[in-house]
Structures are given as structure tokens and as C-alpha cells.
Amino acid sequence: MKNKKLFFSQGMTLVETLIAIALFLLATQATVTVFARTIKTKAYTLEMGRSSLILSRSMGDLAQYIRRAKQSSNGAYPIVSADDNDLVLYSDYNKDDIVERLHVYLANKKIYLGVRIPSTSFPFSYASGDGETFQLADHIINSTADPMFAYYNGDYPQDTVNNPVNTPADVSEIRLVRMFLKINIDENRAPDNIQQETFVEIRNLNDYDRIH
């Protein structure tokens, strides 16, 4: 009988058992919460990295198209129009010896490239609108105060008073184009915005400087 009482005195009471179970459940919940947050953070980081890489490549491609802007197949000026988030120019973007009309624009938080090839018969002409449209990047969060494009004349950087030029820009003034983009897959995480910026000189416009 003495040994039996000793056995029960070494066990856990019902209250102690319930407390232990509660502590275990709290610890498990905390572990699951931390694990879920870690997975979510890693997923966000990976997706941001992927989107940033796509944006970087797209900006690199666009920089090449803008740099190679040239007179169209029907003799039109290399730049058609230039606004804050919309740029139309002529360029042999795929290096096939055909000068296409390119339309680069930001809409609905996405960057698009519209392409229009000229007619195949002489005299060459370009139909209105974009023949094909490609999405280059998404999750763009530029505000109206941060336009995608800014344009500079031939006096930049010495002349900072008249640069960047007012938009819609006088295309004959443009010699340098700035592209600036902010990206974030979750706009509620503003401190995590990734910004990318590049300046592009339009090489063939130097010929117009020499002519005029």
C-alpha cells in the first residue's frame, strides 16, 4: 500500500497534464507561425528577384533599341513621339535590316513593346497602331511623380535649367533618354521597392546635329 501511494504521488495531476498540453500547443503554433512566415518571406524574395531580373533584361533590351534609333524606311525622323510613359521611335530592333516602328509604354503596371513593320512594297509605309504587342515586365509601381521616361537635349549635362525637357517633348531636341522604373510584387511593402535606372544616348541623332 505504501508503494502504491508513492507511485501516484510521482505522476501528473489532470491540471498539470492540461497545462502541459496547452504549453505544447502554444509552442507548436509559434513554430508553425515562424515557419510559415519564413516560407512567405523566402517566396517573396525569390519572386522579387525573378521580377527584378526580368526587368533588368527588358531595360537592357530597350536601351539597345533606343540607342539604335534611326531614320525610318520611308525617311521619317527617328523619334515619332516622346512622353512621360510612352515613347515611339524607329529602330531595327531585331537586326534584320528592316526598320520597325517601336512603341514602348507603361500601362496597368506593365511595360509593353508594340512593333509595326513597314510595307514590303515601295514606297514604304507604316500602318497605324501596333502590329504586335509584347509584355516585357510587370509589377511596375512608378507614380505620376516618377515617370518611366525623361528626355535631355544636346546641352545636357551643362544645361540643367532646361533639362529634362518638358513633355510631351519636342522630338528634335532629344539626344539622351533616361529610363527609371520601380518594381515591387507587393505594394504594401514599399521599403522593399527595387529601382532601376539607365541613360541612353541615341547615336544616330548625332548626324542630325552635324547637318543642322
C-alpha positions, 0 to 999 in steps of 0.5 A: 500500500505504501508503494502504491501511494508513492507511485501516484504521488510521482505522476501528473495531476489532470491540471498539470497534464492540461497545462502541459498540453496547452504549453505544447500547443502554444509552442507548436503554433509559434513554430508553425507561425515562424515557419510559415512566415519564413516560407512567405518571406523566402517566396517573396524574395525569390519572386522579387528577384525573378521580377527584378531580373526580368526587368533588368533584361527588358531595360537592357533590351530597350536601351539597345533599341533606343540607342539604335534609333534611326531614320525610318524606311520611308525617311521619317525622323527617328523619334515619332513621339516622346512622353512621360510613359510612352515613347515611339521611335524607329529602330531595327530592333531585331537586326534584320535590316528592316526598320520597325516602328517601336512603341514602348509604354507603361500601362496597368503596371506593365511595360509593353513593346508594340512593333509595326513593320513597314510595307514590303512594297515601295514606297514604304509605309507604316500602318497605324497602331501596333502590329504586335504587342509584347509584355516585357515586365510587370509589377511596375509601381512608378507614380505620376511623380516618377515617370518611366521616361525623361528626355535631355537635349544636346546641352545636357549635362551643362544645361540643367535649367532646361533639362529634362525637357518638358513633355510631351517633348519636342522630338528634335531636341532629344539626344539622351533618354533616361529610363527609371522604373520601380518594381515591387510584387507587393505594394504594401511593402514599399521599403522593399521597392527595387529601382532601376535606372539607365541613360541612353544616348541615341547615336544616330541623332548625332548626324542630325546635329552635324547637318543642322 
